[in-house]
């Protein structure tokens, strides 16, 4: 296991505290989904960059580990702009790319945090692409993560800035699409959802971020 203990930076902690109620609701929805459909590995993405998916992924993982007895692994799968190692102040590598493309042990790419039930896996080699990782890895390594943890939450690249989310969609039990309210048009969200479904992804629903006003549920309905 990595010797560096991840400590979340203060700015993100404040955001999570301000959105405690919403995150608790997301956690409850995920627990319900897992109980009924064995949804334990979740990809977090968004239509465009800057909609808050990384903070949402951190919040989801934190809510699950804090309010349940679940062991949670938070993975950085954003090969375009990896950020988890910066937010938690841990080395960027070794990480996901090394774990999936070599015989390196899980204990060598996972770092603890100040929450004993939350573990981190950074992106790894910054020169590797997700296409390279998928081409050279075997599915068993990914399956092993679900056997070791109750939940695997993966922060991915934005759909319209990279093909990574579509490439990875079928490897996860479910997908949460983060939408920045008052910015992202519903047509864009619908297009993003259709791309994920065509790629074999199971879209669980939408996490509304930076919401100021009520948005009709029908517009952003998941499923």
C-alpha positions as CSV (number, residue, x, y, z in Angstrom):
1,X,0.0,0.0,0.0
2,X,1.3,3.5,-0.8
3,X,3.0,5.2,2.1
4,X,1.5,8.6,1.3
5,X,-1.8,9.3,3.1
6,X,-4.2,11.3,1.1
7,X,-5.5,14.5,2.8
8,X,-8.2,16.3,0.9
9,X,-7.5,20.0,0.3
10,X,-9.5,22.6,2.3
11,X,-11.3,24.2,-0.6
12,X,-12.9,20.9,-1.7
13,X,-13.8,20.0,1.9
14,X,-15.7,23.2,2.2
15,X,-17.6,22.5,-1.0
16,X,-18.5,19.0,0.3
17,X,-19.7,20.5,3.6
18,X,-21.9,23.0,1.8
19,X,-23.5,20.3,-0.2
20,X,-23.8,17.7,2.6
21,X,-27.6,17.2,2.2
22,X,-27.4,16.7,-1.6
23,X,-24.5,14.2,-1.2
24,X,-26.4,12.3,1.4
25,X,-29.2,11.9,-1.0
26,X,-26.9,10.7,-3.7
27,X,-25.4,8.2,-1.3
28,X,-28.8,6.9,-0.4
29,X,-29.7,6.4,-4.1
30,X,-26.5,4.5,-4.7
31,X,-27.0,2.2,-1.8
32,X,-30.5,1.5,-3.0
33,X,-29.3,0.8,-6.5
34,X,-26.5,-1.5,-5.3
35,X,-28.9,-3.5,-3.1
36,X,-31.3,-4.1,-6.0
37,X,-29.0,-4.3,-9.1
38,X,-25.5,-5.1,-7.8
39,X,-24.4,-1.6,-8.9
40,X,-21.0,-1.3,-7.2
41,X,-18.7,0.2,-9.8
42,X,-19.7,3.7,-10.9
43,X,-18.2,5.9,-13.6
44,X,-18.7,9.6,-13.0
45,X,-18.6,11.9,-16.1
46,X,-20.1,15.0,-17.6
47,X,-20.9,16.4,-21.0
48,X,-18.2,19.1,-20.9
49,X,-15.2,20.1,-18.7
50,X,-15.8,22.2,-15.7
51,X,-19.2,20.9,-14.7
52,X,-17.9,19.6,-11.3
53,X,-17.6,15.9,-11.9
54,X,-14.3,15.5,-10.0
55,X,-15.7,17.1,-6.9
56,X,-18.9,15.1,-7.3
57,X,-17.0,11.9,-7.5
58,X,-15.1,12.8,-4.4
59,X,-18.3,13.7,-2.7
60,X,-20.0,10.4,-3.7
61,X,-17.1,8.3,-2.5
62,X,-16.8,10.3,0.8
63,X,-20.6,10.1,1.5
64,X,-20.5,6.3,0.9
65,X,-17.5,5.7,3.2
66,X,-18.7,8.1,5.9
67,X,-22.3,7.2,6.2
68,X,-22.1,3.4,5.6
69,X,-19.7,0.7,6.7
70,X,-18.7,0.3,3.0
71,X,-15.1,0.1,1.9
72,X,-14.7,2.6,-1.0
73,X,-12.0,3.0,-3.7
74,X,-11.9,6.3,-5.5
75,X,-10.1,6.0,-8.8
76,X,-8.8,8.7,-11.1
77,X,-9.7,7.6,-14.6
78,X,-9.4,11.0,-16.2
79,X,-6.5,10.6,-18.6
80,X,-7.1,14.1,-20.0
81,X,-6.8,16.2,-16.8
82,X,-6.2,14.0,-13.8
83,X,-6.8,15.9,-10.6
84,X,-7.3,13.4,-7.7
85,X,-3.6,13.3,-6.8
86,X,-3.6,17.1,-6.5
87,X,-6.7,17.3,-4.5
88,X,-5.4,14.7,-2.0
89,X,-1.7,15.6,-2.2
90,X,-0.4,12.1,-3.2
91,X,2.0,11.1,-6.0
92,X,0.5,10.7,-9.4
93,X,2.1,7.3,-10.1
94,X,2.1,4.4,-9.8
95,X,-1.7,4.2,-10.3
96,X,-4.5,2.9,-12.6
97,X,-2.4,2.7,-15.8
98,X,0.3,0.6,-14.1
99,X,-2.3,-1.6,-12.3
100,X,-4.1,-2.5,-15.5
101,X,-1.1,-2.9,-17.8
102,X,1.4,-4.7,-15.6
103,X,1.7,-7.2,-12.7
104,X,2.0,-4.6,-10.1
105,X,0.1,-5.4,-6.9
106,X,-3.0,-3.5,-5.9
107,X,-1.3,-2.6,-2.6
108,X,1.3,-0.7,-4.6
109,X,-1.1,1.6,-6.4
110,X,-3.6,2.4,-3.6
111,X,-3.2,5.1,-1.0
112,X,-5.0,5.5,2.3
113,X,-6.8,8.7,3.4
114,X,-7.7,10.1,6.8
115,X,-11.0,8.2,6.4
116,X,-10.1,4.6,7.1
117,X,-12.8,3.3,4.7
118,X,-11.8,5.5,1.7
119,X,-8.8,4.5,-0.5
120,X,-7.4,6.3,-3.5
121,X,-5.9,5.1,-6.8
122,X,-4.3,7.9,-8.8
123,X,-4.1,8.0,-12.6
124,X,-0.5,6.6,-12.9
125,X,1.7,7.3,-15.9
126,X,0.6,10.6,-17.5
127,X,1.9,9.6,-20.9
128,X,-0.5,6.6,-21.1
129,X,-3.9,6.9,-22.8
130,X,-7.0,5.0,-21.9
131,X,-7.0,3.3,-25.3
132,X,-3.5,2.0,-24.5
133,X,-4.7,0.7,-21.1
134,X,-7.8,-1.0,-22.5
135,X,-5.9,-2.6,-25.3
136,X,-3.2,-4.1,-23.1
137,X,-5.1,-4.9,-20.0
138,X,-7.3,-7.9,-19.1
139,X,-10.8,-7.6,-17.6
140,X,-9.8,-9.7,-14.5
141,X,-7.8,-6.8,-13.1
142,X,-10.7,-4.5,-13.1
143,X,-13.0,-7.2,-11.7
144,X,-10.6,-7.7,-8.8
145,X,-11.3,-4.1,-7.6
146,X,-14.9,-5.0,-7.1
147,X,-13.9,-8.1,-5.1
148,X,-11.7,-6.0,-2.8
149,X,-14.0,-3.0,-2.3
150,X,-17.8,-2.5,-1.7
151,X,-17.8,0.4,-4.1
152,X,-15.5,1.6,-6.9
153,X,-16.1,5.3,-7.9
154,X,-14.1,6.4,-11.0
155,X,-13.7,10.0,-12.1
156,X,-13.6,10.0,-15.9
157,X,-12.9,12.6,-18.7
158,X,-15.8,14.7,-20.0
159,X,-17.7,13.1,-22.9
160,X,-17.3,15.9,-25.5
161,X,-13.6,16.5,-24.7
162,X,-12.4,12.9,-25.0
163,X,-13.6,9.5,-26.1
164,X,-12.5,8.0,-22.8
165,X,-15.9,8.0,-21.1
166,X,-17.4,6.1,-24.0
167,X,-14.5,3.6,-24.1
168,X,-14.8,2.9,-20.4
169,X,-18.7,2.9,-20.2
170,X,-19.1,-0.8,-20.5
171,X,-16.6,-1.7,-17.8
172,X,-18.8,-0.2,-15.0
173,X,-22.1,-1.3,-13.5
174,X,-23.4,2.2,-13.8
175,X,-22.7,5.8,-14.8
176,X,-23.6,9.1,-13.2
177,X,-23.7,12.1,-15.5
178,X,-22.9,15.4,-13.8
179,X,-24.8,18.4,-15.1
180,X,-24.0,22.0,-14.3
181,X,-27.3,23.8,-14.0
182,X,-27.9,27.1,-15.8
183,X,-25.1,26.2,-18.2
184,X,-25.6,22.8,-19.9
185,X,-28.5,22.6,-22.3
186,X,-30.8,19.6,-22.0
187,X,-30.1,18.7,-25.7
188,X,-26.4,18.4,-24.9
189,X,-27.2,16.2,-21.9
190,X,-29.5,14.0,-24.0
191,X,-26.8,13.6,-26.6
192,X,-24.2,12.7,-24.0
193,X,-26.5,10.1,-22.5
194,X,-27.2,8.5,-25.9
195,X,-23.5,8.2,-26.6
196,X,-22.9,6.4,-23.3
197,X,-25.9,4.0,-23.9
198,X,-24.6,3.2,-27.4
199,X,-21.2,2.4,-25.9
200,X,-22.8,-0.2,-23.6
201,X,-23.1,2.0,-20.5
202,X,-25.9,1.9,-17.9
203,X,-26.8,5.5,-17.1
204,X,-28.1,5.5,-13.5
205,X,-29.1,9.1,-13.6
206,X,-27.9,12.7,-13.3
207,X,-26.3,14.7,-10.5
208,X,-27.3,18.3,-10.8
209,X,-24.5,20.6,-9.8
210,X,-24.5,24.3,-8.9
211,X,-28.3,24.3,-8.9
212,X,-29.9,27.7,-8.2
213,X,-33.4,27.2,-9.5
214,X,-35.8,24.3,-9.8
215,X,-35.3,22.3,-13.1
216,X,-38.2,20.1,-14.2
217,X,-37.3,16.4,-13.6
218,X,-38.4,15.4,-17.0
219,X,-35.6,17.4,-18.6
220,X,-32.8,15.6,-16.9
221,X,-34.4,12.3,-16.2
222,X,-32.1,9.3,-16.1
223,X,-32.8,5.7,-17.0
